[in-house]
Every structure is written in C-alpha cells, then in structure tokens.
C-alpha cells in the first residue's frame, strides 16, 4: 500500500503542474506526516543536503557549462560542415547529416538539450530551405539530440555511476555502440523519407580535398572526446577532473582557435549554465529526500518481492523494466527519473545477475525517449521553437522515428554484448 501512496501522490502532484522539486518534497513530507512516522522532519532536510554533497556531482555544472560553451562557439558549425561533406550526398542527405552531427556533438557536450539547440539552429534552416517540412525537421532534431545521452561524456551516465557504484571509466564507453545503432536506425528513416518525398534525393560525393579541408577544420573539436575519455581510461583524470579539463579545452578551441566567442561572452554562458545546474541540483536533492524515505521504509524490497512474484524469468523482468521506465519518463525528465528508478531497479537487476553497466545503458536509453514525448519533452520543445512548428505537426513525423529508436532500445536490452563488448575489449588492451 505504501508504494502506491508514495508514487500515486507524486504523480498526482506532477500531473497537476506542481514544480518537480516541490512535488518530490511535498510527497516525502506528506507521507511522513500522514502516516505518523517517527522521523524528525530534519531528516528530510539532511537527506536533501546529502543528495547534492557527493564530490562527483561537481562534474554536472562543469559539463553543463562545457555544453553551453560549445553550443555557442563554432564547434557545432564545423561538425555539421564535416558531416555534410561526408554524408550530404546520400538520399535524405540533410537528415543523415543531422543525425551524424548530433552523434558527434553529443560526444563533446554530453547534454541532449545542448545537442538539440546547437545542431538544430544550424540544420533546421537548411532543411526548410531544401523543402523538408517543419514537422519532420523538428521531429528529427528532437530525437537525434537525445543520442548525446548515450555518448561517452553523458551526464546521466555520470549520475548513474554515482548511484550504482559502477566505474564511470567503463560506463563512458558502454553506450557508444548503442548510440551508433540508434543513429543508424534514424539514418534509415531519413533516407527512406528523402526518397519517398523527393525533397532530398541525393547527389555526388564530395572530393577528397573537400573532405580533408572539413576534417582539418573540425579536427580539434572531434579530438575532444578522445582526449577526455582517453584521460579517464588511462587513469590521468577522474570523471570530475575530466569535466574541468573539458571546460578548459572548450575555452581554448572556442576562444583562441576558432575565435567564435570572446571573454565578454563567458559571464553570460556561466550564468546560463549555473542556472541550469542549480535547477538540476535542487531536483537531485529533492529526489535524494524521497529516495531516503523509500529506502527507510523498505519500499524497494516490497517492490522487489512483487516483481519476483510476477517475473519468474529474466526476459519478463526486462520487458517490465522497459515499460516502467517509459511510463516514468513520460512525466519526469531523465536525471530525476534516473535518481528515483535506479535504487529501485538495481537490486532487482542484481537478483537476475544482470551486468550493472548494461543496466545503466538500458535505463538511460529508455529515459532518453522521454525528452521527445509530451508533456516533459525537453528536446521536443526546443526543436519546435527552432522550427516554429506546432506539436501536432511534429507528432505526425515522430511516430516512425520513435518506433525506430524504441526498436533499438529493445535490441540493446536483449543483446548485452552491444553494451559490454567495447569496455571489456578496451580493458584488455589498456
């Protein structure tokens, strides 16, 4: 009964439009008071503070600032130019370029919102000029932008590593193959759309000289994830130190190499990044308070007992996991949803002898879908604004892309090799 009351109260408040942090805290305090529990309310405050105290969370505002820095600098523009030279000649070429650009930029930003805003502002005007509909352009950018969450510098991966205790070093590479196959699914949709509608039938491949020129221009930006992830794998950086290195690297290439921003732009970028980070940290703290209550009252164990009575085999549990995460993601953004769901599902995953790195990729891939589904839809609303499209226009094109990405989520779920092979191979080599 208690799990139903806790989650029912929270979802009722969230659906009523109450801010997420307030919904989390109101649910925690309301259940403690309503059930007459003997916990002092100071425990809620202490668990809130404890939720944002871990040192590793310093990396969150640093990576957010890096994303803002690169989105405003010339990194996105050069990545799009590089992708266009390589893939723009294919059928549906501009769509293909959008997906490839989002993958590459996601590797340096780790943020779906930054990915969508930076790449969308560059490719959407070009897609509209080419003849693509506003709905298709916005739908594609909103979905492709979420690929950033599976790339090596993913912020949700950082948070999951903190919750689960798995190595960020391992997790950073676990999502690379899943991100690529999800990108390939979207590329197939783009090529089909380009051929079917005739808006982008393709052309001739670029010359070798043009490819080399674009690669030279984009090279410093493309080297950033290799430099950062290489530092983590070699043991030179911790994830937190890597976030600081990413900021310095981003400043150097944006200000002194590309020269697209100057020192006078930095205060505004810092303010925007820290406002975003403050919102994230408040939600993390409130989620920590609710997680404390869930743990103290044994809700996770109650849920585990119920699931074990229903799911007797691993594949049934995996289906239930995917459905639960999709439903949760409809109402809550990925980071708070991850903070709520991970402590509940990780013990169940361990009971079924699942690899926790694989579990983290499954959870992140599912919750990424929430970013382009109403009512939360972070990337959806950013793309809609950039394309000046209505949600109805976007939704008509969104279903096919969602089917493609969710099909890949199922592949990721039931083929653990895609997640575990690369980290294990790198560990054996290095």
N, C-alpha and C positions, 0 to 999 in steps of 0.2 A: 504493500500500500504506500509506504513512504517514497519509493522511487517514482510512483505515479504522481504523487502530490508535488514532489520537487520539480520534475520535468514538466508536468502539466501547468504548474504555476509560472514557471519560467517562460514557456511558450505562449501562454495566455498574455503575459505582460509584453513579450516581444511582438506578438501579432497586433497588440493594441497600439503599437507605435512608441512604447516606452523605450528610451535610450538603452542600449545593450548593457552598459555598465550598471545603470540603475536597476534594470531587470534582474541582473545577476545578484546584486547586493540585496535587493528587496526580497527576492526568493530566499536567500540564505537567512536573513534576519527574520522574515515572516515564518519560516519553518521552525526556527529555534524558539521563537516566542509562542507560535501557535501550538506547538506540541509540548510546551512547557519543559523544554530540555534544560538541563542544569549547567549549560555552558555560559560563562560570562560573555557579554557582548564584546568585551575587549578581545576575545578570541577571534572574532570576525576581523577586527582591525589588524591584529597581529598576523593573521593568515593573509590578509590583503598585502601588508608590507612585505611579508615573507615571499609572496609570489613574484615580486619585482626585484628582490635583493640579489639573486644569483649573478655572479660576475659575468657569466657567458652572455647575459641579456644586454650587456653594453654593446654587443655587436649589432643589435637590432637598429638603434638610431644611426650607427655608423654606416650600415648597409643601406638604410633608407636614404641617408644623405648622398651616398655614392650614386644611388639610382637617380635622385634629383639632379645631381651634377652631370651625369652622363646624358640624361634626357634633355637637359638644356644646352649642353655642349654639342660639339659636332660629331660625336661618336655615332649616334643613330643615323645621321645623314650618310656617313661614309659606309656604314654597314649596309644600308639599303642600296647604295650605289654598287657595292661589291656584289651583293646578291643579285641585283638586276643584270649586271654584266654576265654572271654565271648562268642564271636561270630564266632571265626575262624572255628568251626566245621560245620557251615551251608554250603549248596551248594553255590558256589561263595564266600566262606568264606573270602578270602583276599580282595575281593571287598567290602564286608559288613564291614570288619574291617576298610577299608579306609574311608568309609562314616561315621562310628561311630567315628573314630579318628578325622576326620575333624570337626564334630559337637562338640566334647569335647574340642579340641584345640581352635576352634573358640570361645568357651565360655571364654577362658582366654586371647586371643590375640585381638579379635575384628577386625582383618585385614585379608582379603581374600588372599592377596599375601603372608603374613607370614604363614598363614594356609597351602596354597598350597606348599610352599617351605619346611616348616618343616616336614609335613606329607609325602609329595611326595618323599623327599630324603630318607625316611625310607621305604616306602611301595613299591615304583616302582621297586627297585632291586629285592625285594622278589616276586613281581607279575611276573616279567620277568622270574625269576628262576622257578616259578611254571608252566610257559607255557602260560601266558597271552600275547597277542600281545602288542607291544609298543604303537600302536594307542589306544587300549582300556584302557591301564593303564594310559596314559597321559590324555585321554578324561575324565576318571572318576575323577582323581585328580583335573583337572581344574574345573570341575563342582562342585564337593563336597567341594572344597576350598571356594567357594562363600557362603556356608551356614554360614560362620562366620559373614556375614553382617546382618543376622537375629538373631544372638545370643545376650545375654544381654549387652556385652561390645562393641557393634558395633560402629565403628567410624562414619559411615553415620547416624546412629540414633542420635548421639551427634550433628551433624551438622543440621539435620532436626529439632531437638528440639530447637536449637538456632534460626532457621528461622521462625518456626511456632509458637513458644511460648508455646508448649505443655511441660508437665513435663517429663524430662528425667527419672525420677523415674518410671513413668507409661510406657513410651516407652521402657524402658530397658527390660521389661518382655513381651511386646506385641508381639514380634517376635518369642518367644520360641515355641509355638505350630506350627506356620507356618514353622519354621526351621525343626521341628521334622517330620511333614508330608512330606515335601520336601525330607528329608533324607530317609523316608520310601519308597517314590517313587523310589529313586535311589537304595535302597537296593533290591527292587523287580526286577529292571533291572539287578543287579549283580547276583542275584540268578537264574534268567532266563538264563543269559549268561553262568554261571557256569554249569548248567545242559545241555544246548544246545551244548556247545563246549566240555564238558567233561574235561576241564583243571583243574577244581576245584570242584569235586563232593561232597566234604564234608567229615566229619569223625566223631569221637566220641567226646562228650562234655568233657571239662576239669574237673578234680576232684575239690572237694570243697577246698582242701588245696591249689591247684594251684590258684584258684580264690582269696582266701584270701591273698595269698602272693602278687599277682599282684595288688590287691586293696590297700594293705598296702604300696606298693612302689609308686603307682600313687596317693594315697590319698591326700598328700599336694598340688599337682597340681590341682586335681579335686575340692578341697575345695576353691580354689582361687576365682572363680566366685561367689560362695555362700557368701564368706567373703565380696567381693567388693559390689555385688548387695545388700546383706543384710545391709551393711553400708549405702547405698543410701536410701533403703526403710525405715530404722529405723530413718533416719534423721541425722546420725552421720557424713556422708560425703556429700558434694555436688559432682556433676559429676567431676568437676575439681580436687577436693581433692581426689576423688576416683582414678583418674588417677595417682596421686602422690603415693597413698597407693599401687596401683598395681605395680609401679616401685620398691618400697621398698620390697614388698612381693616377687616379681620376683627375685630380687637380693638375698634375704635371702635364698630362696629354691634352686636357681641355684648355688649359690656360697658356701653356708655353709651346706646345707642338701644333695643335690645331688653331689655337688663339680665337676660339669662338666665344669665350667668356673672359671677363677680367675680374680683378679683386672687388670691384664695386658690385658685381653680381652675387658675390659669395654670401653677404649677410641675408639677402632675401631667400637664397636657397637654403641656408641654415635654418632660418625661421620656419620656412615651409616644411622642411624635413623634421624639425623638432616638434612642430605642431602635430604632424602625423604620428611621430614616435610617442608623444605624450598620450595621444588617444589610444594607441596600441597598448602602452604600458598600463593605463587605467583599466582597460579591459582585461589584460593579463592578471592584474592584481585582483579584480573582482572575480575572475574565473578561479583564481587561487583560493579565494574565500569559499566559494561554492564547492570546489574540489576538496577542501578541508572537511566540510560538513559531510560530503558524500563518503569520504574515507572514514571519518569518525563514526558514522552510523552504519558502516558496513554495506552501503548500497552496492558497491562494486561486487561484493561477494553474493549478495542477493541476485544481482543481475547474472552473475556467472552461474549460479545454481539453476536459474530459469533457462538460460541459454543451453546449458548442458543437458537439461531435461528435454529440450526441443531438438537441438542439433547434436546428433549422435556421431556424425562423421564430419570430417574437415570441410568437405565441399559445401555442405549445408551451412556451416558456420560462415564460410566465405561469402555465400550469397546473402545471408542475413547481415553481414558486416557491410557489404556494398549498399544494400537497401537502406540500412540505418544511417550510414554516412551521407548518402544522397538526400535523405529526408532532413537530416540535421543541417546540411549545407544550404538547403533552401532558405532557412531562416537566419542563419548565423554565418558571418564571414569566416574564412578558413582558419585564421590564427586562434580566435576564441573557441571555435568548434574543435580544433585540434587539442586545445588545452582541456576541454571538457571530455572529449571522447577517448583520448589516449589512455588516461588512467583506468578507464572502464574496460577497454578492449585489450590492452596489453596483457593482463593476466589470462584472459581467455585465449589469446594467441599463443602464449607460453604453454597453456594446457594442451593445445593441439600441436605443440612442438614446431611452431612457425618461426622462421627467422625474423627477428625484430626489425632488421633493416628492410626486409621485404615488406613487413607490416607498415613501416613508415611511408614507403613509396605508395602502397595501396591507399592509405589514408589520405595522403597529400593529393594523389591523382583524383580521388573521388571528390574531395572538398574543393579542388580547383574548379570543378564543374559549377559549383555554387556561384562563382564570380560572373558567370554569364546567364544566370537564371534569376528572374524576379522572385521576391521583392528586394533581395540584397543587391545582387548583380553589379559589383563594383566596376569590372571592366565593361560590362554591358552599357552602363550609363555613361561612362567616359567615351566609348565608341559612338554611342548615339549622339552625344553632344558634338563630337568632332565631325560626324557625317550629317548632322542636322536631320536625323531620321527619327521616326516615331518607333516606339517599342513594337507596335503592330507590324510595321514594315520589316523590322529586323527579325521578328519571330518567324515570319514566313520562310526565311532562309536558314534560320537557326536550327530547325529540327534535324536536317540532314547532317549538319556539322556535329551536332550533339550526338547523333547516332554513331557517327564515325569515331568520335573521341571516347564515347562510353564503350563501344566495342573494343577499343584498345585498352580501356581500363579492365575489362574482363580478361583480355589476353594477359595483361600484367598480373592480374590476380591469380590466374591459374597456371601461369608459366613462370615460376620463381626464377628460373635461370636468367631471364632478361634483366632481373634486378641484381642478382648475386654474382654473375659471371665476371663483370668488369672489375669490381672491387677486389675479388679474390685473385684475379689474374695480376692486377697491379701489385697486390700484397706479395705475391710470389716472385715478382720481378724486382720490386724495390724493397 
